[in-house]
Amino acid sequence: MTMDGQEAGSKLLSVVVPLYNEQAVITAFHERLAAVLDQLGLAAEVIYVNDGSTDRSLPLLLDLRRRDPRVAILELSRNFGKELALTAGLDHARGNAVIVIDADLQDPPELIPELIEGWHKGYDVVSAQRTAREGESWLRRLTAAAFYHLLARSAPAPVPRDTGDFRLLSRRAVDATNALRERHRMMKGLFAWIGFAQLSVPYRRGPRHAGRSKWSYWKLWNLAIEGLTSFTTAPLRFASYLGAAIALLSFAYAAVIVYKTLVYGDPVRGYPSLMVTVLFLGGVQLLSLGVIGEYLGRIFNEAKRRPLYLVSRYLPPGNEEIGGAPTPQG
């Protein structure tokens, strides 16, 4: 007997690939992925999650499915974002182990055997950890390092640094992740939060094979805010500590002014210092209100209890087709 109480020959490996407008890399990615799967000796399914692509991604995926019976296509009703597309793929994955990987070939499919080796050793989450980030600007590398450092210091569960979504999850790790149904999701944090035995495998992350990254600095900034506010109340505590520190400094400065006025007759400075103080305190108050608003907005969205995503159709591996109206998943 082996992992999950299954005989080696009966194991199924699922590969979940969320994508959005990746027509330039789909064919090359699948060729490399298929070559790796052919050598593993495991039954496999490859679930491509089409997150509302507007280019020729879907026709290319349909062609791949006709040529490779392992390919499944999960088509969402619109673009829901990578985190929810990844959630949809995990919901439909049937394997004893599930590999999560992007289609841009920055994460090499050739690393999959090492991830599976970690799974065979008894680890439930085997993450691919970047030792280099080729093809990225110094500013993106710097901001990524700062984000991971801040997240590691504030999150309740340790999130591995320089680790994206490329990883292997055991069946029980997938089931535990699927049980977490909050709308505001950062999958890296969820994978860390579930716990279980975790292992990191180092690798060099290469540049994109083709096409352009869908992650602008604005989207990365919003993802960072999403991650911090989804997994920690540290921003709220920071606002409280900042308010308390400013109050103490204000009392101390007021005492200094009163002392200098009574003892030395030093007149109180007027308009410039007053304006600086008022504008500074006003900025702090707006910042604190913004932090509270972020958390309040998340409560508002969670209270509506809308489905996380809608499935337009699901084409499983093989020739069977399942279509019809969009199916809510929550």
GUMARLO-887423 format. One line per field, with one value per residue (C-alpha): residue in one letter; x, z, y; residue number from 1. Coordinates in steps of 0.5 Angstrom, whole numbers. Example, Ala and Ser with C-alpha at 12.3 -4.5 7.8 and 13.67 -1.06 7.14 Angstrom:
residues 2
res <- (A, S) .
u <- (25, 27) .
w <- (16, 14) .
v <- (-9, -2) .
n <- (1, 2) .
This chain:
residues 330
res <- (M, T, M, D, G, Q, E, A, G, S, K, L, L, S, V, V, V, P, L, Y, N, E, Q, A, V, I, T, A, F, H, E, R, L, A, A, V, L, D, Q, L, G, L, A, A, E, V, I, Y, V, N, D, G, S, T, D, R, S, L, P, L, L, L, D, L, R, R, R, D, P, R, V, A, I, L, E, L, S, R, N, F, G, K, E, L, A, L, T, A, G, L, D, H, A, R, G, N, A, V, I, V, I, D, A, D, L, Q, D, P, P, E, L, I, P, E, L, I, E, G, W, H, K, G, Y, D, V, V, S, A, Q, R, T, A, R, E, G, E, S, W, L, R, R, L, T, A, A, A, F, Y, H, L, L, A, R, S, A, P, A, P, V, P, R, D, T, G, D, F, R, L, L, S, R, R, A, V, D, A, T, N, A, L, R, E, R, H, R, M, M, K, G, L, F, A, W, I, G, F, A, Q, L, S, V, P, Y, R, R, G, P, R, H, A, G, R, S, K, W, S, Y, W, K, L, W, N, L, A, I, E, G, L, T, S, F, T, T, A, P, L, R, F, A, S, Y, L, G, A, A, I, A, L, L, S, F, A, Y, A, A, V, I, V, Y, K, T, L, V, Y, G, D, P, V, R, G, Y, P, S, L, M, V, T, V, L, F, L, G, G, V, Q, L, L, S, L, G, V, I, G, E, Y, L, G, R, I, F, N, E, A, K, R, R, P, L, Y, L, V, S, R, Y, L, P, P, G, N, E, E, I, G, G, A, P, T, P, Q, G) .
u <- (0, 2, 0, -7, -8, -8, -5, 1, -3, -10, -7, -9, -5, -9, -6, -10, -8, -12, -11, -13, -11, -5, -6, 1, 4, -2, 1, 8, 6, 2, 7, 12, 7, 5, 12, 13, 6, 8, 14, 11, 7, 1, -6, -7, -12, -10, -16, -15, -19, -21, -22, -26, -21, -22, -17, -16, -15, -21, -21, -13, -16, -21, -16, -12, -17, -19, -11, -10, -16, -13, -15, -21, -23, -27, -30, -32, -38, -33, -27, -27, -19, -14, -15, -23, -21, -16, -21, -26, -20, -19, -26, -26, -20, -21, -14, -10, -5, -6, -1, -2, 2, 1, 1, 6, 12, 16, 14, 18, 13, 20, 20, 13, 17, 21, 14, 11, 17, 16, 9, 11, 16, 9, 9, 2, 4, 10, 12, 16, 21, 24, 31, 32, 26, 29, 25, 23, 25, 29, 23, 18, 23, 24, 17, 15, 21, 18, 11, 13, 17, 11, 6, 11, 11, 4, 0, -2, 1, 8, 7, 14, 18, 19, 13, 8, 2, 6, 6, 3, -3, -5, -12, -13, -10, -14, -21, -18, -17, -24, -27, -25, -30, -29, -30, -23, -18, -10, -9, -2, -4, -10, -5, -1, -6, -9, -2, 0, 7, 10, 16, 19, 23, 28, 28, 30, 24, 25, 22, 15, 16, 11, 6, 6, 4, -3, 0, 1, 3, -4, -6, 0, -2, -9, -7, -2, -8, -12, -7, -6, -13, -15, -11, -9, -12, -5, -7, -12, -7, -2, -8, -9, -2, -1, -6, -4, 3, 1, -3, 3, 7, 2, 1, 9, 9, 4, 7, 14, 10, 7, 13, 17, 11, 11, 18, 22, 16, 17, 11, 7, 9, 3, 0, 6, 6, -1, -3, 3, 0, -7, -6, -2, -7, -12, -8, -7, -15, -16, -11, -15, -22, -19, -16, -23, -27, -23, -25, -32, -32, -30, -36, -41, -38, -38, -45, -48, -46, -46, -43, -35, -36, -40, -39, -41, -39, -34, -31, -28, -23, -24, -30, -36, -39, -43, -46, -52, -53, -48, -47, -46, -41, -40) .
w <- (0, -1, 0, 1, 2, -5, -10, -14, -20, -18, -16, -20, -21, -23, -26, -25, -30, -29, -35, -38, -45, -46, -53, -54, -50, -49, -54, -52, -45, -46, -50, -44, -39, -43, -44, -36, -35, -40, -36, -29, -29, -26, -29, -30, -32, -34, -32, -36, -33, -38, -34, -39, -44, -50, -55, -58, -52, -52, -59, -57, -51, -55, -60, -54, -51, -58, -59, -51, -47, -41, -42, -39, -40, -34, -38, -33, -35, -34, -32, -24, -23, -22, -15, -16, -22, -18, -13, -19, -21, -14, -14, -20, -19, -17, -16, -10, -11, -15, -18, -19, -24, -29, -36, -38, -37, -32, -27, -31, -31, -31, -23, -22, -21, -15, -12, -13, -9, -4, -3, -3, 3, 7, 5, 4, 1, -3, -5, -11, -8, -12, -12, -18, -21, -28, -33, -28, -26, -20, -18, -18, -14, -9, -8, -8, -3, 2, 1, 3, 9, 11, 10, 14, 20, 20, 18, 23, 19, 16, 9, 5, 2, -5, -7, -12, -13, -16, -12, -10, -5, -3, -3, 4, 3, -3, 1, 7, 2, -1, 5, 6, 2, 4, -2, -1, -2, -3, -4, -2, 5, 5, 3, 9, 14, 13, 16, 15, 13, 8, 4, 0, -7, -9, -17, -21, -24, -32, -36, -39, -46, -50, -49, -43, -36, -34, -27, -27, -21, -20, -20, -15, -11, -10, -9, -3, 0, -1, 2, 8, 10, 9, 13, 19, 23, 23, 19, 24, 30, 26, 26, 33, 35, 31, 34, 41, 39, 36, 42, 47, 42, 42, 50, 50, 45, 49, 55, 52, 49, 56, 60, 55, 55, 63, 64, 58, 55, 49, 44, 41, 34, 29, 22, 19, 25, 26, 19, 19, 25, 22, 16, 19, 24, 18, 14, 19, 21, 13, 13, 19, 16, 10, 13, 17, 10, 7, 13, 13, 5, 6, 11, 6, 1, 5, 8, 1, 0, -7, -11, -12, -19, -25, -29, -36, -38, -36, -41, -37, -40, -46, -50, -46, -46, -40, -42, -41, -36, -32, -25, -19, -14, -7) .
v <- (0, 7, 14, 15, 8, 7, 2, 5, 3, 6, 13, 19, 25, 32, 38, 44, 50, 57, 61, 68, 70, 65, 63, 65, 59, 54, 49, 49, 49, 42, 39, 40, 38, 32, 30, 30, 26, 21, 19, 19, 12, 15, 16, 23, 29, 36, 41, 47, 53, 58, 64, 68, 69, 73, 71, 64, 60, 56, 54, 52, 48, 44, 42, 40, 36, 32, 30, 28, 24, 27, 34, 37, 44, 48, 54, 60, 64, 70, 73, 72, 73, 67, 66, 64, 60, 56, 55, 52, 48, 45, 44, 39, 36, 28, 26, 23, 29, 35, 40, 47, 51, 57, 56, 61, 56, 61, 55, 49, 42, 38, 40, 36, 29, 32, 35, 28, 25, 30, 27, 20, 22, 23, 31, 34, 40, 41, 48, 50, 56, 61, 62, 66, 71, 71, 76, 81, 88, 90, 94, 88, 83, 88, 89, 82, 81, 86, 83, 76, 79, 83, 77, 73, 77, 79, 72, 67, 61, 62, 63, 61, 66, 67, 61, 62, 58, 52, 46, 39, 38, 31, 29, 31, 38, 39, 37, 42, 48, 47, 47, 54, 58, 66, 70, 74, 69, 69, 62, 62, 64, 58, 53, 55, 56, 49, 46, 39, 37, 42, 42, 47, 45, 50, 52, 58, 61, 63, 69, 68, 63, 68, 73, 79, 78, 80, 82, 90, 93, 96, 89, 86, 92, 90, 83, 85, 89, 83, 78, 82, 84, 77, 73, 78, 84, 87, 93, 95, 94, 98, 104, 103, 103, 109, 113, 112, 114, 120, 122, 121, 125, 130, 131, 131, 136, 140, 140, 142, 148, 150, 149, 154, 159, 159, 159, 163, 167, 163, 165, 159, 158, 160, 158, 154, 149, 149, 147, 141, 138, 139, 136, 130, 128, 129, 124, 119, 119, 118, 112, 109, 110, 107, 101, 100, 101, 95, 90, 93, 92, 85, 84, 86, 82, 76, 77, 77, 70, 70, 64, 64, 63, 60, 55, 56, 48, 43, 38, 32, 28, 24, 25, 26, 33, 36, 43, 47, 53, 56, 53, 56, 54, 56) .
n <- (1, 2, 3, 4, 5, 6, 7, 8, 9, 10, 11, 12, 13, 14, 15, 16, 17, 18, 19, 20, 21, 22, 23, 24, 25, 26, 27, 28, 29, 30, 31, 32, 33, 34, 35, 36, 37, 38, 39, 40, 41, 42, 43, 44, 45, 46, 47, 48, 49, 50, 51, 52, 53, 54, 55, 56, 57, 58, 59, 60, 61, 62, 63, 64, 65, 66, 67, 68, 69, 70, 71, 72, 73, 74, 75, 76, 77, 78, 79, 80, 81, 82, 83, 84, 85, 86, 87, 88, 89, 90, 91, 92, 93, 94, 95, 96, 97, 98, 99, 100, 101, 102, 103, 104, 105, 106, 107, 108, 109, 110, 111, 112, 113, 114, 115, 116, 117, 118, 119, 120, 121, 122, 123, 124, 125, 126, 127, 128, 129, 130, 131, 132, 133, 134, 135, 136, 137, 138, 139, 140, 141, 142, 143, 144, 145, 146, 147, 148, 149, 150, 151, 152, 153, 154, 155, 156, 157, 158, 159, 160, 161, 162, 163, 164, 165, 166, 167, 168, 169, 170, 171, 172, 173, 174, 175, 176, 177, 178, 179, 180, 181, 182, 183, 184, 185, 186, 187, 188, 189, 190, 191, 192, 193, 194, 195, 196, 197, 198, 199, 200, 201, 202, 203, 204, 205, 206, 207, 208, 209, 210, 211, 212, 213, 214, 215, 216, 217, 218, 219, 220, 221, 222, 223, 224, 225, 226, 227, 228, 229, 230, 231, 232, 233, 234, 235, 236, 237, 238, 239, 240, 241, 242, 243, 244, 245, 246, 247, 248, 249, 250, 251, 252, 253, 254, 255, 256, 257, 258, 259, 260, 261, 262, 263, 264, 265, 266, 267, 268, 269, 270, 271, 272, 273, 274, 275, 276, 277, 278, 279, 280, 281, 282, 283, 284, 285, 286, 287, 288, 289, 290, 291, 292, 293, 294, 295, 296, 297, 298, 299, 300, 301, 302, 303, 304, 305, 306, 307, 308, 309, 310, 311, 312, 313, 314, 315, 316, 317, 318, 319, 320, 321, 322, 323, 324, 325, 326, 327, 328, 329, 330) .
